[in-house]
Amino acid sequence: MATIFSKIAAGDIPSYKCAENEKFYAFLDINPVVKAHTLVVPRKEVDYIFDMSDDDLAAFEVFAKRVAQAIRTAFPCRKVAQVVLGLEVDHAHIHLMPINTEGDVDFKKHVKLSDEEMKETAERIYEAFQKIK
């Protein structure tokens, strides 16, 4: 059975798209810890990130790096945090969050953004991603 992330990447469930290619898809987390909190997923279903082949894992990280660069361009910050938990959805994924302090990465806290803010945030990241080679 397809995971929710597979359905999102396939376009069967709407999302705030930030970046994509033939192997990976990035979209805004609908319950963000910080503004521009983005999830990066492989289109190919795999439950555990370390079950990915070496080549796929390397390509996944390179794609995530480009998304992180786009986030940092669109939303200037000290760094973009990368978090891999993998327990919420049985589909490998990376959380990318713009941060200025370590305290910005607190999964017990969330920000509320309107639909318009989410659309504008995703568009800014998507436009920045398109300019990164």
TORNUKE-31139 format. One line per field, with one value per residue (C-alpha): residue in one letter; x, y, z. Coordinates in nm, 2 decimals, decimal comma, padded with zeros to 4 digits. Layout:
BEGIN
residu	(A	...)
east	(X	...)
north	(Y	...)
up	(Z	...)
***
This chain:
BEGIN
residu	(M	A	T	I	F	S	K	I	A	A	G	D	I	P	S	Y	K	C	A	E	N	E	K	F	Y	A	F	L	D	I	N	P	V	V	K	A	H	T	L	V	V	P	R	K	E	V	D	Y	I	F	D	M	S	D	D	D	L	A	A	F	E	V	F	A	K	R	V	A	Q	A	I	R	T	A	F	P	C	R	K	V	A	Q	V	V	L	G	L	E	V	D	H	A	H	I	H	L	M	P	I	N	T	E	G	D	V	D	F	K	K	H	V	K	L	S	D	E	E	M	K	E	T	A	E	R	I	Y	E	A	F	Q	K	I	K)
east	(00,00	00,13	00,24	00,10	00,44	00,42	00,07	00,19	00,49	00,26	00,02	-00,26	-00,27	-00,21	00,11	00,31	00,58	00,93	01,14	01,13	01,31	01,25	01,38	01,29	01,02	01,03	00,73	00,64	00,55	00,19	00,27	00,59	00,83	00,95	00,85	00,99	01,01	01,04	01,02	01,23	01,13	01,24	00,97	01,06	00,91	01,16	01,08	01,42	01,67	01,96	01,80	01,85	02,12	02,45	02,39	02,03	02,12	02,40	02,17	01,90	02,15	02,27	01,91	01,84	02,15	02,01	01,68	01,86	02,05	01,72	01,57	01,86	01,84	01,47	01,48	01,82	01,93	02,25	02,21	01,95	01,91	01,87	01,68	01,61	01,36	01,16	00,90	00,61	00,56	00,70	00,87	01,23	01,23	01,45	01,33	01,50	01,45	01,60	01,75	01,94	01,98	01,97	01,65	01,47	01,46	01,20	00,94	00,72	00,66	00,50	00,41	00,07	00,08	-00,21	-00,27	-00,15	00,17	00,23	00,19	00,41	00,68	00,68	00,69	01,00	01,18	01,08	01,20	01,53	01,57	01,53	01,83	02,07	02,28)
north	(00,00	00,34	00,57	00,92	01,05	00,84	00,98	01,34	01,29	01,14	01,44	01,23	01,44	01,82	01,96	02,28	02,18	02,32	02,11	01,79	01,57	01,22	01,05	01,29	01,54	01,82	01,99	02,19	02,01	02,09	02,11	02,31	02,36	02,68	02,87	02,69	02,35	02,12	01,74	01,57	01,22	00,96	00,88	00,51	00,38	00,27	00,27	00,33	00,58	00,34	00,07	00,28	00,17	00,37	00,54	00,63	00,76	00,97	01,12	01,18	01,38	01,58	01,66	01,76	01,98	02,17	02,21	02,34	02,59	02,71	02,74	02,94	03,17	03,22	03,26	03,39	03,20	03,09	02,73	02,48	02,19	01,84	01,59	01,23	01,06	00,84	00,71	00,94	00,79	00,46	00,63	00,76	01,14	01,43	01,73	02,06	02,37	02,71	02,79	03,06	02,87	02,51	02,58	02,65	02,27	02,17	01,92	02,01	02,36	02,44	02,75	02,82	02,96	03,05	02,88	03,19	03,20	02,83	02,89	03,20	03,01	02,71	02,94	03,12	02,80	02,65	02,97	02,96	02,58	02,64	02,88	02,63	02,40)
up	(00,00	-00,09	00,19	00,24	00,12	-00,20	-00,27	-00,21	-00,44	-00,71	-00,68	-00,55	-00,23	-00,25	-00,11	-00,10	-00,35	-00,29	-00,53	-00,73	-00,98	-01,12	-00,80	-00,51	-00,40	-00,14	00,02	00,32	00,64	00,72	01,09	01,08	01,36	01,19	00,88	00,57	00,75	00,45	00,40	00,14	00,03	-00,23	-00,48	-00,45	-00,12	00,14	00,51	00,66	00,52	00,58	00,38	00,07	-00,17	-00,13	-00,47	-00,38	-00,04	-00,19	-00,45	-00,18	00,03	-00,27	-00,36	00,01	00,00	-00,30	-00,12	00,19	-00,02	-00,17	00,18	00,30	-00,01	00,03	00,41	00,52	00,84	01,00	00,89	00,77	01,01	00,89	01,10	01,03	01,26	01,04	01,29	01,20	00,85	00,72	00,43	00,45	00,48	00,58	00,77	00,67	00,88	00,87	01,21	01,39	01,72	01,82	02,01	01,68	01,63	01,89	01,77	02,07	01,93	01,60	01,41	01,25	00,90	00,68	00,35	00,18	00,38	00,30	-00,07	-00,07	00,13	-00,10	-00,41	-00,27	-00,20	-00,54	-00,73	-00,54	-00,61	-00,98	-00,98	-00,80	-01,02)
***
